[in-house]
C-alpha cells in the first residue's frame, strides 16, 4: 500500500509538472485557449475540451518536477520519467522504441505525456483508463 501511495504521488506530481511547464509564466494556474463555443452542449461528444484553467498546488508542482527527473525511482537508478518523456521533445524520446533500464530496448515508443491527464485512455493500446491505473505498467516493466 505504501508503494502504491508513492507511485500515485509520482504520477500526480508528474502531471502537475507537465501542466506547470506548459504555462510560460509558471504561475499556479494554467490557461488553455479554447476555440470551441462553451455554450454548445457536448453530451454526444466522445471527448471533452481542455479546461480553460487548472488550479495547481505550487508544492506539488515542485515535487513533481523533482520526481519526474529522479533516476532513483528506476530499478537500476539510471532512468527517470524524463528519460523517455523529454518535455523539450514534445513529451517523448522521439525513438522508435524507448530505452529502459540496463540499456534494454523496449517493445514500443513512449507516447507523449503532454496533457496525458486529459486522455480518455492511457497507453498506446488503451488498456488503462486513468493515469493512476497505468502507473504500475512502466515501473513493473522488466525493460
SVG drawing of the C-alpha trace seen along z (x, -y; Angstrom):
<svg xmlns="http://www.w3.org/2000/svg" viewBox="-26 -35 49 43">
<polyline fill="none" stroke="black" stroke-width="0.4" points="0.0,0.0 2.9,-2.4 4.4,-1.7 1.1,-2.4 0.7,-5.7 4.2,-6.7 3.5,-5.8 0.3,-7.8 2.1,-10.8 4.7,-10.4 2.0,-10.3 0.1,-13.3 3.3,-15.2 4.4,-14.4 1.0,-15.7 1.5,-18.8 4.9,-19.3 3.6,-18.9 0.9,-21.4 3.3,-23.8 5.8,-23.6 3.2,-24.5 2.5,-27.8 5.0,-30.5 5.0,-32.3 4.9,-29.1 2.2,-30.5 -0.3,-28.5 -2.9,-28.5 -2.7,-27.2 -4.7,-29.0 -5.7,-27.0 -7.0,-28.6 -10.3,-27.1 -11.8,-27.9 -15.0,-26.0 -18.2,-27.7 -18.7,-26.6 -22.5,-27.1 -22.8,-24.1 -24.0,-21.0 -21.4,-18.3 -23.4,-15.3 -22.8,-13.3 -19.1,-14.2 -16.6,-11.3 -14.1,-13.7 -14.3,-16.9 -12.4,-20.0 -9.4,-21.0 -10.4,-23.3 -9.5,-26.9 -7.9,-27.0 -6.4,-24.4 -5.5,-25.2 -2.2,-23.8 -0.6,-23.5 2.9,-25.0 4.4,-22.5 3.1,-19.5 4.4,-21.1 7.8,-21.4 7.8,-17.9 6.5,-16.7 9.5,-18.3 11.9,-16.6 10.2,-13.2 9.8,-13.4 13.6,-13.8 14.6,-11.3 16.5,-8.3 16.4,-6.7 12.9,-5.6 14.1,-3.1 15.4,0.4 19.0,-0.4 19.0,-4.2 19.6,-5.2 16.1,-6.0 13.7,-8.7 10.3,-9.6 12.1,-12.4 14.4,-9.9 11.5,-8.7 9.2,-11.7 11.5,-14.7 9.5,-17.8 11.9,-19.5 11.0,-16.9 7.2,-17.1 7.0,-14.8 8.6,-11.8 12.0,-10.5 11.4,-10.5 12.8,-7.0 11.1,-4.0 11.5,-2.0 12.3,-3.5 15.5,-2.5 14.9,-1.3 16.9,0.0 20.2,1.7 20.1,0.2 17.3,2.6 15.3,1.6 11.6,1.6 8.8,3.0 7.2,-0.3 8.0,-4.0 7.0,-6.4 3.8,-8.3 3.7,-12.0 2.9,-12.9 1.7,-16.4 -1.9,-16.7 -1.9,-13.0 -4.2,-13.7 -6.9,-14.5 -6.6,-11.3 -9.7,-9.1 -7.4,-6.1 -3.8,-5.5 -1.0,-3.5 -1.0,-3.1 -3.4,-0.2 -5.8,-2.0 -5.5,0.8 -5.7,-1.7 -8.5,-4.2 -6.6,-6.7 -3.0,-7.8 -3.4,-6.2 -4.3,-2.9 -1.4,-3.0 1.4,-4.0 2.4,-0.4 3.0,0.5 6.2,-1.3 7.6,-0.7 6.9,3.0 8.1,3.5 11.3,5.5 12.8,3.4"/>
</svg>
